[in-house]
């Protein structure tokens, strides 16, 4: 006997499925006028590391009358991947945290509706000349640099290394830990710094690093906290690829009473500059609000809060930095920066070549 | 099918099928419409997609064999013998499974020192450490219900302990062993966090390849090809596992009876050694965490514990660690409920014949879906009105359930399959209504295994980081997400607070698993008196 029940159940589940699908495919190109987003709110899509003081966040609503809804979507790479797939019909109005290695791909994929911030005149010099500034807005920058455990070198009576070339000298054997550029953002920045410095010879430099005992970790956490001598664990490597702002962070997140001096310093040669952009999402339900968010992110209030909230430098000129930054952050005069289009073209091959050299 | 089967049994597949259709098939279909290109299909044939596979298969196979070999004696000791702290031992074994991979990696580092070379061996050790719980829980749930009478008879007739085990016990445990082995294999084969943190070139998995392709290279056709390759390989393993357990000897399941530890002799020494070893394996990394949570500025201190409520109190960055705890516990409860209902109903389908049985197989498939793929699909499917679920808290526990459901099926299905269903016919012939007859036969077993699975589902949810990290969300993060964020910045306070949260996570897991196990014991005793 054929029972009717499976047939009924099949129909029932078909209904469920079609309910799911019609529900979300309805209006894929929703125009602002028919969107259900409440008039008084604007949605910011960002990554897990986004942070601002509560008071600063509240200030946005005070200034604009709009409620700011913040949505996080994984790390910067995961966030951009999602935004690229949803390009044209986004889940938010404005995005913050697309960095200079990914911004070209995002622009090419049509993620952004071009908008030049009314505040862009206030950017620091190098960022004013950024060719993308008419479409997306730099909000902050940070330098990825080798960090040094000064105490370790003092104890050994060894001079602290000061250039990329030093790192392949025998006296610095087995002392450096770096992150895998395929899985870690500072790792990728360090690879780009070496490509910027050595050009076609970068693979030879990495071969020399490998011969000199460089250690590769999968993530910043594993490298800094697990392997670096000044991390939380029992690491044994006094050199680590981290940020120019890691020493100030070490002070801010130290136990009370705070130490006078950080135990680490920054090697200012061979640094790579990462810039984080904000932009209006193409197809945003509230593009007007989105533009206000971009301008607000570049306002004095937010820019002054950026250093201690996210440990990056403000993109705006003439912002007063906290003491702990002026004293202890690495001052990088000539950071490396590759043209985003060059990165876009070369990245896949570079990662694959790096894997061959490093046997990873 | 027995003629006496209750009619609802034939319907049982509807709920799991609808759940999988809505939260698995639909998001993947949405993603496929975005990225499916001829390019992706071409890449499916290319060597770059497949070159990680042979070593990943080898890695997963070795991890699986070791996890089973180490897990079986522990399952024997903690599920069949009564000793002081037995319940604690059983709960403790579950702990490594819930620890976020970044915590496992860090505690391995601080235990072994950073001189230990990263790579194949370390990844295998970490996979075994994390997955012993899967073997102990799945096989133990089955083993606890065997009274050992047949083995005793075999021994009386002159069989050695080993041959009694091999010819009498092992065949009845086979479905559970195969079931747990296929889960461990799939976990190791699709591993992400451990591979990224402790691995090298020899330990790449398709999952780590997918992550690089999606979020570093934005190479979606390549990622699609890798995800399809992974799904295909995992399906082969799961189908093979299902076929291997199709013919299973059935025997009467009894309410659990635990033996006291045997008196002096080789048997006792071996059991004690196993128990001590189990404690040592689990406790060493946890002890390292406890120490880290109590060290500040080079001396002993409670600073991280007393300050845990005020970490980053005034910024939007982390939120209060205490609110993360509340979030995690709430998610764990919802996850356990959803996973038990969906997974339990899927598992019941093994008692039916024909197509419906396919559902219990399909319910295991989420294990093979790349979390990056599923995360992006879910993002596309459910983050736009009117199916905008981001504002609600539902997406995260649902993502957790997708991982927990296969485990529930892996616990429940083998137990039901090897239960003697003739009791149902007997009950029916004595006049019991079909549902009553069904419950008479399967009720006692179901109660025990459903509670065991609830504990496992809670544990999955408490420790899950991968899938949830891709989901766009608002509100307080879970404890593992919180730990990872703390660990992604310098400073003693960050590391100390992360250690405190990890210790709390361990304690929480222990508490929940102990409570669930105790509940299980009570219902078992209730069943024994009935």
Interface residues (C-beta under 8 A of the other chain):
Chain A: X3 X5 X6 X9 X12 X13 X16 X17 X20 X21 X23 X24 X26 X30 X35 X36 X37 X45 X48 X49 X50 X51 X52 X53 X54 X55 X57 X69 X70 X71 X72 X73 X74 X75 X77 X78 X80 X81 X82 X84 X85 X86 X89 X91 X102 X105 X109 X180 X182 X183 X188 X215 X216 X217 X218 X219 X220 X221 X222 X224 X225 X226 X227 X230 X231 X232 X233 X234 X235 X236 X237 X242 X246 X249 X250 X251 X252 X253 X254 X255 X256 X264 X309 X311 X347 X348 X351 X355 X358 X359 X360
Chain B: X7 X10 X11 X13 X14 X17 X18 X21 X22 X25 X26 X30 X31 X34 X35 X102 X105 X106 X109 X110 X113 X114 X115 X118 X195 X196 X197 X198 X199 X200 X201 X208 X211 X212 X214 X215 X216 X217 X218 X219 X220 X292 X296 X297 X301 X303 X314 X315 X316 X317 X318 X355 X356 X372 X375 X376 X379 X380 X381 X382 X383 X384 X385 X386 X387 X388 X390 X469 X470 X471 X472 X473 X474 X481 X484 X485 X487 X488 X489 X490 X491 X492 X493 X494 X495 X496 X498 X499
